[in-house]
Amino acid sequence: MADLSSVAKTIILAGTIIASIGILFLFSDKIPWLGRLPGDINIEKENFTLYFPFTTCVILSVIISAIFFLITRR
């Protein structure tokens, strides 16, 4: 059985991460380059639009991975 203090720390960490993501979404329109980087895929046809922010996803993934690496490093 897991120690309750480690479970509490995990829940606090998860809540902090979720709150940070919420703040990022809240202020994402204030970051002009987010979602408009070179490499983001945007296909517009007559009755069809496909938008996939590939480069933005890669950059955010690297940043989140670095944060997790720094948090879990001992």
CNS distance restraints for C-alpha pairs under 8 A (distance, minus, plus):
assign (resid   2 and name CA) (resid   6 and name CA) 7.12 0.50 0.50
assign (resid   2 and name CA) (resid   7 and name CA) 6.92 0.50 0.50
assign (resid   3 and name CA) (resid   7 and name CA) 6.54 0.50 0.50
assign (resid   4 and name CA) (resid   8 and name CA) 6.08 0.50 0.50
assign (resid   5 and name CA) (resid   9 and name CA) 6.17 0.50 0.50
assign (resid   6 and name CA) (resid  10 and name CA) 6.17 0.50 0.50
assign (resid   7 and name CA) (resid  11 and name CA) 6.22 0.50 0.50
assign (resid   8 and name CA) (resid  12 and name CA) 6.18 0.50 0.50
assign (resid   9 and name CA) (resid  13 and name CA) 6.09 0.50 0.50
assign (resid  10 and name CA) (resid  14 and name CA) 6.11 0.50 0.50
assign (resid  11 and name CA) (resid  15 and name CA) 6.08 0.50 0.50
assign (resid  12 and name CA) (resid  16 and name CA) 6.12 0.50 0.50
assign (resid  13 and name CA) (resid  17 and name CA) 6.22 0.50 0.50
assign (resid  14 and name CA) (resid  18 and name CA) 6.17 0.50 0.50
assign (resid  15 and name CA) (resid  19 and name CA) 6.04 0.50 0.50
assign (resid  16 and name CA) (resid  20 and name CA) 6.09 0.50 0.50
assign (resid  17 and name CA) (resid  21 and name CA) 6.23 0.50 0.50
assign (resid  18 and name CA) (resid  22 and name CA) 6.20 0.50 0.50
assign (resid  19 and name CA) (resid  23 and name CA) 6.21 0.50 0.50
assign (resid  20 and name CA) (resid  24 and name CA) 6.19 0.50 0.50
assign (resid  21 and name CA) (resid  25 and name CA) 6.27 0.50 0.50
assign (resid  22 and name CA) (resid  26 and name CA) 6.11 0.50 0.50
assign (resid  23 and name CA) (resid  27 and name CA) 6.22 0.50 0.50
assign (resid  24 and name CA) (resid  28 and name CA) 5.62 0.50 0.50
assign (resid  27 and name CA) (resid  31 and name CA) 7.05 0.50 0.50
assign (resid  28 and name CA) (resid  32 and name CA) 7.85 0.50 0.50
assign (resid  28 and name CA) (resid  34 and name CA) 7.02 0.50 0.50
assign (resid  32 and name CA) (resid  36 and name CA) 7.61 0.50 0.50
assign (resid  33 and name CA) (resid  37 and name CA) 6.19 0.50 0.50
assign (resid  34 and name CA) (resid  56 and name CA) 6.58 0.50 0.50
assign (resid  35 and name CA) (resid  40 and name CA) 7.04 0.50 0.50
assign (resid  35 and name CA) (resid  53 and name CA) 5.53 0.50 0.50
assign (resid  35 and name CA) (resid  56 and name CA) 5.71 0.50 0.50
assign (resid  36 and name CA) (resid  40 and name CA) 6.53 0.50 0.50
assign (resid  36 and name CA) (resid  53 and name CA) 7.41 0.50 0.50
assign (resid  36 and name CA) (resid  56 and name CA) 7.78 0.50 0.50
assign (resid  37 and name CA) (resid  53 and name CA) 7.77 0.50 0.50
assign (resid  37 and name CA) (resid  55 and name CA) 6.45 0.50 0.50
assign (resid  37 and name CA) (resid  56 and name CA) 6.60 0.50 0.50
assign (resid  38 and name CA) (resid  55 and name CA) 7.02 0.50 0.50
assign (resid  39 and name CA) (resid  53 and name CA) 7.58 0.50 0.50
assign (resid  39 and name CA) (resid  54 and name CA) 6.34 0.50 0.50
assign (resid  39 and name CA) (resid  55 and name CA) 5.33 0.50 0.50
assign (resid  40 and name CA) (resid  51 and name CA) 7.63 0.50 0.50
assign (resid  40 and name CA) (resid  52 and name CA) 6.04 0.50 0.50
assign (resid  40 and name CA) (resid  53 and name CA) 4.30 0.50 0.50
assign (resid  40 and name CA) (resid  54 and name CA) 4.86 0.50 0.50
assign (resid  40 and name CA) (resid  55 and name CA) 5.41 0.50 0.50
assign (resid  40 and name CA) (resid  56 and name CA) 6.97 0.50 0.50
assign (resid  41 and name CA) (resid  50 and name CA) 7.61 0.50 0.50
assign (resid  41 and name CA) (resid  51 and name CA) 5.61 0.50 0.50
assign (resid  41 and name CA) (resid  52 and name CA) 5.01 0.50 0.50
assign (resid  41 and name CA) (resid  53 and name CA) 5.96 0.50 0.50
assign (resid  41 and name CA) (resid  54 and name CA) 6.51 0.50 0.50
assign (resid  42 and name CA) (resid  49 and name CA) 7.48 0.50 0.50
assign (resid  42 and name CA) (resid  50 and name CA) 5.71 0.50 0.50
assign (resid  42 and name CA) (resid  51 and name CA) 4.42 0.50 0.50
assign (resid  42 and name CA) (resid  52 and name CA) 6.45 0.50 0.50
assign (resid  43 and name CA) (resid  48 and name CA) 7.99 0.50 0.50
assign (resid  43 and name CA) (resid  49 and name CA) 5.69 0.50 0.50
assign (resid  43 and name CA) (resid  50 and name CA) 5.01 0.50 0.50
assign (resid  43 and name CA) (resid  51 and name CA) 6.35 0.50 0.50
assign (resid  44 and name CA) (resid  48 and name CA) 6.03 0.50 0.50
assign (resid  44 and name CA) (resid  49 and name CA) 4.47 0.50 0.50
assign (resid  44 and name CA) (resid  50 and name CA) 6.41 0.50 0.50
assign (resid  45 and name CA) (resid  49 and name CA) 6.08 0.50 0.50
assign (resid  53 and name CA) (resid  57 and name CA) 6.11 0.50 0.50
assign (resid  54 and name CA) (resid  58 and name CA) 6.33 0.50 0.50
assign (resid  55 and name CA) (resid  59 and name CA) 6.22 0.50 0.50
assign (resid  56 and name CA) (resid  60 and name CA) 6.11 0.50 0.50
assign (resid  57 and name CA) (resid  61 and name CA) 5.96 0.50 0.50
assign (resid  58 and name CA) (resid  62 and name CA) 6.26 0.50 0.50
assign (resid  59 and name CA) (resid  63 and name CA) 6.29 0.50 0.50
assign (resid  60 and name CA) (resid  64 and name CA) 6.06 0.50 0.50
assign (resid  61 and name CA) (resid  65 and name CA) 5.96 0.50 0.50
assign (resid  62 and name CA) (resid  66 and name CA) 6.12 0.50 0.50
assign (resid  63 and name CA) (resid  67 and name CA) 6.28 0.50 0.50
assign (resid  64 and name CA) (resid  68 and name CA) 6.24 0.50 0.50
assign (resid  65 and name CA) (resid  69 and name CA) 6.03 0.50 0.50
assign (resid  66 and name CA) (resid  70 and name CA) 6.17 0.50 0.50
assign (resid  67 and name CA) (resid  71 and name CA) 6.18 0.50 0.50
assign (resid  68 and name CA) (resid  72 and name CA) 6.04 0.50 0.50
assign (resid  69 and name CA) (resid  73 and name CA) 5.86 0.50 0.50
